[in-house]
Amino acid sequence: MANKFRVEFEDGATKTVKAKIKPPKDIIQFVAGTTDPINTHGLKHQANKDYWRGTDNLWDSVKDLKPQFMDLHIEDTFFSWSGDNNTDERTKAAERLLDLLLRLYGNWTNKEVHLHLIGHSHGGNVINQFTEVITKNENFPKYWTIKSITYLSTPFFKDQHQLNHEKLHDACKIINVHNEYDITQRFVADFTLKNLEYLIGNFYDKDKMDDAVKAIKAMDLGAYNHLSDIVINNDTEGPAIWETTHNLFVEIEKITKVIVDNIAFIGNKKIVSPEKEEFLSIVNALHVYAGTTKNRFNQNQRNREDGYGRSEFVEDLDLVTVLPIVNRIIEIRKDESDSYLLNFLNNVFTEEDNGLIYKIDDTSWSPDNQVQGKFEIKDFNITDLDIYDERKKKSNFESFAKGIEDVVKRNDENSLKEIVMRLISQFVIPSDLEKITSGINWLEYIITGELDRQIKEVRRNLTIYHGLVEKYHADLITKEDAENADLKVKPGSIPYLAMSSHSLSHTALFDDCKHNVRDALISSFSSGKNPNFK
């Protein structure tokens, strides 16, 4: 590019000269986020180039821009970080990003370079931390500046990872893409975690647990209808009840085995609190009971010596062993504040030396507080592009999400317990829990003494939990989706809202008239359009 300049000499004479000035180089850098929304493999370097590929097409769309501009460079291959939802890991990632850029583009340190950073989820917070790192590191080139930042579903902290403006270009453009259905951005990311690798990395055989739960849900429990009969047929009805119960306990044993194998890995397994030790002993006892009961019902499926009846069923269930264990787990007197299970989970997360939560910070979907009006923000709300928006459940969702957001803001000793209860309540249909509660009533007709007291305690505990589930259940999933076996992840489910809705922002470089992220990014490039591109 040739430009004319007027030059004044010492003797006062002036002359017009031509000089060739090269425009700045544009570098696009991708920064992956916490892996949907946690590093589910518990391994380092999961957040790499594969994060942007696969079924996503944002990467392809950005790559298509390269030949359209004179000096546009795109780096998405070499930068990697752990992806852990952890402040220290994000800081290390920011330092690693500077090191990578200096190594890749070290021959341009004396040239004008404009950086364009694209970060999904906590990748945006890595970028924010990067802006802090480069202001303090003397190796950051003098002529380099950040010309644009594209935040994709980034949860913006009030305290951590603040945007430093010093190395931002005067015309730096801030692009923000968000989805209102994204619960990871709205409240999950409020909880910065530590020790998560111990839990996730050692969570063996989770698929076995999922398969067992599915098997239980698919079971035909019609044989149990005969338990209310005055007489149970010893040739058909009784054996059918015992066979069904054996099959049920086969799956229950699998579930308790997975829990037993993994419960000690909540946090650092070398530091186990009394609460965790007690819970582990309880689950161990349940596992032993499940295996013993499975074998007993298998042995007695045919030709049971004393025949088949309600009292014989109760006898083989060995309720005197299991009911005290069950009641300890589900013990609750009033609400979340005195629930044994919720208090245990609260301990797992908040224990000072060995909990999972490092910090709670009420995040925001908007970078307004970080930008402070100093740069242009192009905001793109893609909520209407989420397929869940077609389900017409927005009011249900907002009631659910706002309820948790308000509890986070309250941030008292019972907040976390209430949040967990609100989340659990989305996995349970209130009417199903009511059926279970009502279904144990028949036991009171055939048992007495201590067992009767334990049964009444089970019903009382479940009744309180039913009230909480009924209070918090938001009916987020449509009946059609719930019954659609082809839908592996149901729109509106917690996994869907935490992962699918959270990932939507990095699946495309949106370019329709309402969500034109593409043009917003292009408008920040400095190297000039390629006149030969057709």
C-alpha positions in Angstrom: 0.0 0.0 0.0 1.7 3.3 -1.2 0.9 6.6 0.6 2.0 10.1 -0.2 3.6 12.2 2.6 4.8 15.9 2.9 8.3 15.9 4.3 9.9 19.2 5.7 13.7 19.5 5.6 16.0 21.5 7.9 16.3 24.3 5.4 12.6 24.7 5.4 12.0 23.1 2.0 9.2 20.6 1.7 8.8 17.6 -0.7 6.1 15.1 -1.4 7.4 11.5 -1.2 5.8 8.1 -1.6 6.3 5.4 1.1 5.0 1.9 1.2 3.3 1.1 4.5 2.2 -2.4 5.3 -1.1 -2.7 7.2 -1.2 -4.7 10.4 -1.3 -8.4 10.5 -4.5 -10.0 11.9 -4.1 -13.2 14.0 -7.2 -15.1 15.2 -6.6 -17.2 18.2 -9.1 -19.8 19.5 -9.4 -20.5 23.2 -11.4 -23.5 24.3 -13.4 -23.5 27.5 -14.1 -25.8 30.4 -15.1 -29.0 28.7 -18.9 -29.1 28.4 -19.1 -27.9 31.2 -16.5 -29.9 33.1 -13.5 -32.0 32.0 -15.4 -35.2 32.0 -12.3 -37.4 31.5 -10.3 -35.8 34.3 -7.3 -35.6 31.9 -5.1 -32.7 31.1 -5.2 -31.1 27.6 -8.7 -32.2 26.7 -9.5 -28.7 25.5 -7.6 -28.7 22.2 -8.3 -28.4 18.5 -11.0 -31.1 18.6 -13.1 -28.8 20.7 -13.9 -26.6 17.6 -14.3 -29.4 15.1 -16.5 -32.5 14.9 -20.1 -31.5 14.3 -19.4 -27.8 14.9 -18.9 -25.5 11.9 -17.7 -22.3 13.6 -14.1 -23.3 12.9 -14.9 -24.0 9.2 -16.6 -20.7 8.9 -13.7 -18.8 10.4 -11.2 -20.7 8.2 -13.2 -19.6 5.1 -12.4 -16.0 6.0 -8.6 -16.5 5.6 -8.4 -16.1 1.8 -10.7 -13.1 1.9 -8.2 -10.9 3.7 -4.6 -9.8 2.8 -2.8 -10.9 6.0 -5.1 -13.0 8.1 -3.7 -15.8 10.2 -5.6 -18.4 12.2 -4.2 -20.5 15.1 -6.4 -23.2 16.6 -4.1 -26.2 16.6 -1.4 -25.8 19.2 -3.0 -24.1 22.1 -4.3 -26.4 24.8 -5.0 -26.2 28.5 -6.6 -28.5 31.1 -10.1 -27.2 30.8 -10.6 -27.6 34.5 -13.1 -25.2 36.2 -10.3 -23.8 38.4 -8.9 -20.3 38.8 -5.3 -21.4 38.9 -5.7 -23.5 35.7 -7.2 -20.5 33.8 -4.3 -18.4 34.9 -1.7 -21.0 33.8 -3.6 -21.2 30.5 -3.3 -17.4 30.0 0.5 -17.6 30.6 0.8 -20.6 28.2 -1.1 -18.6 25.5 1.4 -15.8 25.6 4.3 -18.3 25.4 2.6 -20.0 22.4 2.0 -16.7 20.5 5.6 -15.6 21.0 6.9 -18.9 19.7 4.6 -19.1 16.7 4.9 -15.5 15.6 8.3 -14.6 17.1 9.5 -13.2 13.7 6.8 -10.5 13.9 7.6 -9.0 17.3 8.7 -5.7 15.6 5.6 -5.6 13.3 2.2 -4.2 14.0 -0.1 -7.2 14.9 -3.7 -7.1 15.8 -4.9 -10.1 17.9 -8.5 -11.4 17.6 -9.3 -13.7 20.4 -12.3 -16.1 20.3 -13.1 -17.9 23.6 -15.9 -20.2 24.5 -17.2 -20.5 28.1 -14.2 -20.2 30.5 -12.0 -19.7 27.5 -13.3 -16.1 27.6 -12.0 -15.9 31.2 -8.6 -17.3 30.0 -8.6 -14.4 27.5 -9.4 -11.9 30.3 -6.6 -13.3 32.3 -4.3 -13.1 29.2 -5.0 -9.3 29.1 -3.7 -9.1 32.6 -0.6 -11.2 31.9 0.5 -9.2 28.8 0.4 -5.9 30.7 2.9 -7.3 33.2 5.1 -9.3 30.9 7.9 -7.2 29.2 8.2 -9.8 26.4 4.8 -8.9 25.0 5.7 -7.0 21.7 5.4 -3.3 21.7 3.4 -3.1 18.5 0.9 -5.9 19.3 -2.6 -5.1 20.5 -5.9 -6.9 20.9 -8.3 -5.7 18.2 -11.3 -7.9 19.1 -12.5 -10.3 21.7 -15.4 -12.7 20.9 -17.0 -14.2 24.0 -19.1 -17.3 23.4 -21.2 -18.1 26.5 -18.6 -16.8 28.8 -19.6 -16.4 32.5 -18.2 -13.1 33.6 -16.9 -12.9 37.2 -17.2 -10.0 39.5 -13.8 -10.7 41.2 -11.8 -13.1 39.2 -10.3 -12.7 35.7 -11.0 -9.1 35.0 -10.5 -7.5 31.6 -7.4 -5.3 31.6 -7.7 -2.5 29.0 -4.1 -1.5 28.7 -3.1 -3.6 25.7 -6.5 -3.3 23.9 -6.6 -1.4 20.7 -8.4 1.9 20.9 -11.0 0.5 18.4 -11.1 -2.9 20.1 -14.5 -4.6 19.4 -16.1 -6.8 22.0 -18.5 -9.4 20.6 -20.7 -11.3 23.1 -22.8 -14.3 22.2 -25.1 -15.8 24.8 -28.1 -18.1 25.2 -30.7 -17.5 28.0 -31.2 -21.3 28.3 -27.5 -21.8 29.1 -27.5 -22.7 32.8 -23.7 -23.2 32.8 -23.3 -19.5 32.1 -26.1 -18.4 34.3 -25.3 -20.2 37.5 -23.2 -23.4 37.2 -20.1 -21.4 36.5 -20.7 -19.4 39.7 -18.9 -22.3 41.4 -15.2 -22.4 40.8 -14.0 -25.9 41.6 -10.9 -27.6 42.9 -10.0 -31.3 43.4 -12.4 -32.1 40.6 -10.0 -34.5 38.9 -10.1 -36.8 41.9 -13.9 -37.2 41.4 -14.1 -37.2 37.6 -10.9 -39.0 36.8 -11.7 -41.9 39.1 -15.4 -42.2 38.3 -15.2 -45.7 37.0 -18.0 -47.6 35.2 -20.4 -44.7 35.2 -21.9 -46.3 32.1 -22.7 -49.4 34.1 -24.7 -47.2 36.5 -26.6 -45.5 33.7 -27.4 -48.9 32.1 -28.6 -50.2 35.4 -30.9 -47.2 36.0 -32.3 -47.6 32.4 -32.9 -51.3 33.1 -34.8 -50.6 36.2 -37.0 -48.0 34.4 -37.7 -50.5 31.7 -38.7 -53.3 34.0 -42.3 -54.7 34.0 -43.3 -54.5 37.7 -46.8 -55.9 37.1 -46.0 -59.0 39.2 -46.1 -56.8 42.3 -49.8 -56.2 41.8 -50.4 -59.7 43.3 -48.9 -58.6 46.6 -52.3 -57.1 47.4 -54.1 -60.4 46.6 -55.5 -62.3 49.6 -53.9 -65.5 48.2 -50.8 -65.6 46.0 -50.5 -68.6 43.6 -47.4 -70.6 44.5 -46.9 -71.9 41.0 -47.1 -68.7 38.9 -47.7 -65.4 40.8 -45.2 -66.0 43.7 -42.3 -67.1 41.4 -43.0 -64.1 39.2 -42.7 -61.7 42.2 -39.5 -63.3 43.3 -38.0 -63.3 39.8 -38.9 -59.6 39.4 -37.3 -58.8 42.7 -34.1 -60.8 41.8 -33.8 -58.8 38.6 -34.4 -55.6 40.4 -31.6 -56.3 42.9 -29.2 -57.3 40.1 -29.3 -53.7 38.9 -29.3 -52.2 42.4 -26.2 -54.2 43.2 -24.5 -52.7 40.1 -25.5 -49.2 41.1 -24.2 -49.5 44.7 -20.9 -51.1 43.3 -20.2 -48.0 41.2 -20.9 -45.7 44.2 -18.7 -47.8 46.5 -15.9 -47.9 44.0 -15.9 -44.1 43.7 -17.2 -42.5 46.8 -13.7 -42.5 48.4 -12.4 -40.4 45.5 -14.5 -37.4 46.3 -11.7 -34.9 46.9 -8.3 -36.1 47.9 -8.7 -39.8 48.8 -5.9 -39.4 51.4 -7.9 -36.9 53.3 -11.3 -38.3 54.2 -13.6 -36.5 56.6 -15.8 -38.3 59.2 -18.9 -37.5 57.1 -17.4 -39.1 54.0 -16.3 -42.1 56.0 -19.8 -42.6 57.4 -21.4 -42.3 54.0 -19.0 -44.8 52.6 -19.8 -47.3 55.3 -23.5 -46.8 54.7 -23.1 -47.4 50.9 -20.9 -50.4 51.6 -23.6 -51.8 53.8 -26.2 -51.2 51.0 -24.0 -53.0 48.5 -23.6 -56.0 50.7 -27.3 -56.1 51.4 -28.1 -55.8 47.6 -25.9 -58.7 46.7 -27.2 -60.9 49.6 -30.8 -60.1 48.8 -30.3 -60.7 45.1 -28.9 -64.2 45.8 -31.7 -65.0 48.2 -34.5 -64.1 45.8 -32.7 -66.0 43.0 -32.4 -69.1 45.2 -36.1 -68.9 46.2 -37.5 -68.2 42.7 -38.7 -71.8 42.4 -40.1 -74.2 45.0 -39.6 -71.9 48.0 -39.9 -74.2 51.1 -42.6 -72.1 53.0 -44.4 -71.0 49.8 -45.0 -67.5 48.5 -47.0 -64.8 50.4 -46.7 -61.2 51.6 -45.0 -62.2 54.9 -42.6 -64.5 53.1 -41.8 -61.6 50.7 -41.0 -59.3 53.6 -38.9 -62.0 55.3 -36.8 -62.5 52.2 -36.4 -58.8 51.8 -34.8 -58.7 55.2 -36.2 -55.3 56.0 -34.8 -55.4 59.5 -31.3 -55.0 58.0 -32.0 -52.5 55.3 -34.6 -50.0 56.6 -32.3 -48.4 59.3 -29.7 -47.9 56.6 -32.2 -46.4 54.2 -33.6 -44.1 56.9 -30.2 -42.8 57.8 -29.6 -41.8 54.1 -33.0 -40.2 53.6 -33.3 -38.7 57.1 -34.9 -35.3 57.0 -37.0 -33.5 59.7 -38.1 -30.2 58.1 -36.4 -29.1 54.9 -33.0 -28.9 53.2 -31.3 -27.5 56.3 -31.6 -30.8 58.2 -31.4 -33.4 55.4 -28.6 -35.9 56.1 -28.0 -36.4 52.3 -27.9 -32.7 51.5 -25.7 -32.0 54.4 -23.3 -34.7 53.3 -23.2 -33.2 49.8 -22.7 -29.8 51.3 -19.7 -31.1 53.1 -18.3 -32.7 50.0 -18.4 -29.4 48.2 -17.4 -27.0 50.9 -15.0 -28.8 53.3 -12.2 -26.4 53.9 -9.2 -28.6 53.2 -10.7 -31.2 50.8 -13.9 -29.8 49.3 -14.7 -29.3 45.6 -15.6 -25.6 45.7 -12.8 -23.1 45.7 -14.9 -19.9 45.3 -18.5 -18.8 44.7 -18.8 -15.7 42.5 -22.1 -14.6 41.1 -21.4 -14.4 37.4 -23.0 -12.4 34.6 -23.8 -13.2 31.0 -22.8 -9.6 30.0 -19.2 -8.1 29.8 -20.6 -4.6 30.6 -18.9 -4.4 34.0 -15.6 -5.5 32.5 -15.8 -3.2 29.5 -17.0 -0.2 31.5 -18.3 1.6 28.4 -14.8 2.1 27.0 -15.3 -0.2 24.0 -18.1 -1.1 21.6 -20.0 -4.2 22.6 -21.9 -6.1 19.9 -24.3 -8.4 21.8 -26.0 -11.4 20.1 -28.7 -13.2 22.0 -29.1 -16.6 20.3 -31.9 -17.9 22.6 -34.3 -18.2 19.7 -31.9 -20.5 17.9 -31.9 -23.1 20.6 -34.3 -25.9 19.6 -35.6 -25.9 23.2 -37.2 -22.5 22.5 -39.6 -24.3 20.2 -41.0 -26.2 23.2 -42.7 -23.1 24.6 -41.3 -23.8 28.1 -39.6 -20.4 28.6 -41.7 -19.4 31.6 -41.1 -22.7 33.3 -37.3 -22.4 32.6 -37.1 -18.9 33.8 -38.9 -19.8 37.1 -36.3 -22.6 37.6 -33.2 -20.6 36.6 -34.2 -17.4 38.5 -34.9 -19.5 41.6 -31.4 -20.8 41.7 -29.9 -17.5 40.8 -31.7 -15.9 43.7 -30.4 -18.6 46.1 -26.8 -18.0 44.8 -27.2 -14.3 45.6 -28.5 -15.1 49.0 -25.4 -17.2 49.7 -26.1 -18.3 53.2 -25.3 -21.6 55.0 -28.2 -23.4 53.4 -27.9 -22.0 49.8 -25.9 -24.9 48.4 -28.2 -27.5 49.9 -31.2 -25.7 48.4 -29.5 -25.5 45.0 -28.7 -29.2 45.0 -32.3 -30.0 46.0 -33.7 -27.8 43.2 -31.5 -29.6 40.7 -32.3 -33.1 42.0 -36.0 -32.1 41.7 -35.7 -31.8 37.9 -34.7 -35.5 37.7 -37.8 -36.7 39.7 -41.4 -36.5 38.7 -43.4 -35.7 41.8 -46.2 -38.1 41.0 -43.7 -41.0 40.8 -42.3 -40.2 44.2 -45.9 -40.0 45.5 -46.5 -43.5 44.1 -43.5 -44.9 45.9 -44.6 -43.3 49.2 -48.1 -44.7 48.8 -46.8 -48.0 47.7 -45.2 -48.8 51.0 -48.4 -48.4 52.9 -49.4 -52.0 52.4 -46.4 -53.1 54.4 -48.0 -51.7 57.6 -50.7 -54.3 57.3 -48.2 -57.2 57.7 -45.4 -56.0 59.9 -45.3 -54.9 63.5 -42.9 -53.7 66.2 -39.6 -52.1 65.2 -40.1 -52.8 61.5 -43.4 -51.0 61.6 -41.7 -48.0 63.2 -39.0 -48.0 60.5 -41.6 -48.2 57.7 -43.4 -45.2 59.2 -40.1 -43.4 59.3 -39.4 -44.2 55.6 -42.8 -42.9 54.6 -42.4 -39.7 56.8 -39.0 -39.0 55.2 -40.2 -39.6 51.7 -43.3 -37.4 52.3 -41.1 -34.5 53.2 -38.9 -35.0 50.2 -42.0 -35.3 48.0 -43.1 -31.9 49.3 -39.7 -30.4 48.3 -39.7 -32.0 44.9 -43.3 -30.9 44.2 -42.2 -27.3 45.3 -39.1 -27.2 43.0 -40.0 -29.4 40.0 -40.3 -27.0 37.1 -41.8 -29.4 34.4 -39.0 -28.5 32.0 -39.4 -31.4 29.5 -42.3 -31.8 27.2 -44.3 -35.0 27.4 -43.5 -35.7 23.7 -39.7 -35.4 24.3 -39.9 -37.5 27.5 -41.6 -40.3 25.5 -39.2 -40.0 22.5 -36.8 -42.9 22.9 -34.6 -41.5 20.0 -33.8 -38.4 22.0 -30.7 -39.4 24.1 -30.6 -36.0 25.7 -34.0 -34.5 26.3 -34.3 -30.8 25.5 -35.0 -29.0 28.8 -33.2 -31.7 30.9 -30.3 -30.5 33.2 -27.7 -32.2 31.0 -29.2 -30.5 27.9 -29.3 -27.0 29.5 -25.8 -27.4 30.9 -24.1 -28.7 27.8 -26.2 -28.4 24.6 -27.5 -24.9 25.3 -24.0 -23.9 26.6 -22.3 -25.2 23.4 -24.7 -23.7 20.9 -22.6 -20.4 20.7 -19.6 -22.3 19.3 -21.4 -24.4 16.8 -21.6 -21.6 14.1 -20.3 -18.2 13.1 -23.8 -16.9 12.8 -24.5 -14.7 9.8 -28.2 -14.1 9.6 -29.6 -10.6 9.7 -30.5 -10.9 13.4 -27.4 -12.7 14.7 -24.6 -11.5 12.4 -21.6 -12.4 14.4 -19.6 -13.0 11.2 -19.8 -9.4 10.0 -19.1 -8.1 13.5 -15.8 -10.1 13.6 -14.9 -9.1 10.0 -15.4 -5.4 10.8 -12.5 -5.6 13.3 -9.9 -6.9 10.8 -7.1 -4.4 9.9 -5.1 -6.1 7.1 -7.5 -5.2 4.3 -9.7 -7.3 2.0 -8.0 -9.4 -0.7 -8.9 -7.7 -4.0 -8.2 -11.0 -5.8 -10.8 -13.0 -3.8 -13.8 -14.1 -5.8 
